[in-house]
Amino acid sequence: MQGLVQAMQTQAHTQAALQAQLETQERADVWWASLLRTRFEDGAIDVAWDEFVRLFQAKFVPEHVQDRMEQEFLSLAQGSMTVALLLLPLLGLALRAGLPAEVSDNP
């Protein structure tokens, strides 16, 4: 009986999460369509990825949340090394390989 109750609770949580995801997707779609119409002339002007990210974060991710996420990222560790310390040898390898050594948030 307890397993059935847990399964029903899990299903209810899953349905609530899917509904929230759908509502968020619809809200983002409306925002993007409006932005394309008003700011980018119905898609006639190309939107760079970094511009999209900046606009999206400004609309949907409060600055204090972005700051917290940045601090969480910077405090990540692999063994005893933080992300910042792990990044240095990777940048050195990139330079030696002739790759651009810029740090970017573009995928």
TADAHU-V230843 format. One record per backbone hydrogen bond with DSSP energy under -1.0 kcal/mol. CO is the residue of the C=O (numbers start at 1). NH is the residue of the N-H. E is the energy in kcal/mol with one decimal. If there is no record, write none. Layout:
co->[CO:CO]
nh->[NH:NH]
e->[E:E]
//
This chain:
co->[1:2:3:4:5:6:7:8:9:10:11:12:13:14:15:16:17:18:19:20:21:22:23:24:25:26:27:28:29:30:31:32:33:34:35:35:36:40:41:48:49:50:51:52:53:54:55:56:57:62:63:64:65:66:67:68:69:70:71:73:76:78:81:82:83:84:86:87:88:89:90:91:92:93:94:95]
nh->[5:6:7:8:9:10:11:12:13:14:15:16:17:18:19:20:21:22:23:24:25:26:27:28:29:30:31:32:33:34:35:36:37:38:39:40:42:45:44:52:53:54:55:56:57:58:59:60:61:66:67:68:69:70:71:72:73:74:75:76:83:81:78:86:87:88:90:91:92:93:94:95:96:97:99:98]
e->[-2.1:-2.5:-2.3:-2.3:-2.4:-2.6:-2.3:-2.3:-2.5:-2.5:-2.6:-2.3:-2.5:-2.5:-2.3:-2.4:-2.3:-2.4:-2.5:-2.3:-2.6:-2.5:-2.3:-2.6:-2.6:-2.3:-2.3:-2.8:-2.5:-2.3:-2.5:-2.8:-2.0:-2.7:-2.7:-1.2:-2.0:-1.9:-1.7:-2.4:-2.8:-2.2:-2.6:-3.1:-2.8:-2.2:-1.7:-3.1:-2.1:-2.2:-2.8:-2.0:-2.7:-2.4:-2.3:-2.5:-2.5:-2.7:-1.5:-1.4:-1.4:-1.9:-3.1:-2.4:-2.1:-1.1:-1.0:-2.5:-2.1:-2.4:-2.3:-2.4:-2.3:-1.9:-2.8:-1.3]
//
